[in-house]
């Protein structure tokens, strides 16, 4: 009888676990209350409280910073850049938080178009003790042909602004703002004709832990500039041309877990984008591999939404199930014209000949009812809502009769109890002696590279890598940290490597290694000083997993069970003692007679 009950219990736990593994829960009201409208533009820890805040554009003319809070609604609008602070007819096109003057406080960069001019103007508002100096904003004295790439061009761990300026439309320039005054320099040794919208990236492409420069140029084609001794040198290690002419935004992830960053490219196979695909190119390879080509659901064919300069076709990537392989969120439209919605693309083992050389592919989750309930989706991305290492989802949709987009928040109720490591690399401009007692957490540093190696539960070597804030333009919506899944292996991480950009002329790679990192932990790395990796420090914060909770419950249950047994035995022994005492007392009285 007991065996039968245990089997039923095990089946129920298995069924509930399988259901929860793919369940999503709408928590929009808990997060935003009635303020869930606007366009998500960026993420960053604005007030240095180790919680990620959300930057939202309202009415295309003002910026609201929603600060994370411990009470519902968990994100509250606190800081505002109103349209009165910008020139008339200014349309905000993107937001890039970062520490542009090196004072370890978060500043805010806005890119905008001032109608009717098409060029991109850049505004910067300086951070001032967890707020913004609204009276001292800076408008750059040059404009760009497109949104610039925020990167660390000279390796000083202060973000710089890279792009093609309107003054010379084929020469790239970089703007340094260390002293809050724009200093312009020619960036590359040869001219390039940048594609608009571009998907340039600042990412390590040859696994030397130093960020390189990837450019998308007209053609469409790609150029890779490798960082050698801190200087960028053109190198052809990527396929020269994609397999089709209608391409989306390039993105970079360690798709197959080999430690190298792979180039993902969503494409349309025809001019009207009725047929779609996702291609992958490995570093140094001259061929494109299809990792998703089947967009048919029963009798209906879906496809990508054709991109526009303001909203290009792009993938938003993250490891939602913590298996060590990055997944994707993307918006698809029904080719029959019945609407569009967001879908989850899971990274699974390859099951056809087209992706055999990579070993992995994307699989579309057609039956995610929570995502499907959001009609007219425009954009979807990953975000760790509760700072627990599990990536949740934020979806933007267009509502009829409203100018602003509607924000939906979906909690990822992933219950398979996989493990992760969450890494954030700071600027390292100061450590414990920052000016004005500033906490250097809100800096959004582009360029660091993170990789781990460990052994899984089967004894096989497992690794994964990621770049931090490799792209900044056209709503890339990258998180200011990296979440690397470990699967269900609870082993310590054997090695965790962190590398940062180096300065021109510097031959030594700036890389540090940590060993025996505890799973389900958040590591905040402070690379101070930059040129002495052995002195870098790391602060470790633990996030208990479900197994820890279950172990505690089991331990408490065993203790309670043992206490009950001890209590029963003690009670029985006490009854026996009382009976023996009565017998003894009776015997004494009998003898006295």
Helices and strands as residue ranges (DSSP letters): H 2-21, E 24-26, H 28-32, E 39-44, E 53-58, E 62-68, E 75-81, G 83-85, E 90-98, E 107-114, E 121-125, E 138-139, E 149-151, E 160-164, E 172-176, E 183-186, E 201-203, E 212-217, E 221-228, E 231-235, E 246-253, E 262-268, E 276-281, E 289-292, E 296-297, E 300-304, E 316-318, E 327-334, E 340-349, G 353-355, E 360-365, H 369-372, E 377-383, E 392-397, E 406-412, E 419-425, G 435-437, E 449-455, E 461-467, E 482-487, E 493-499, E 511-517, E 521-526, G 533-535, E 537-542, H 546-592
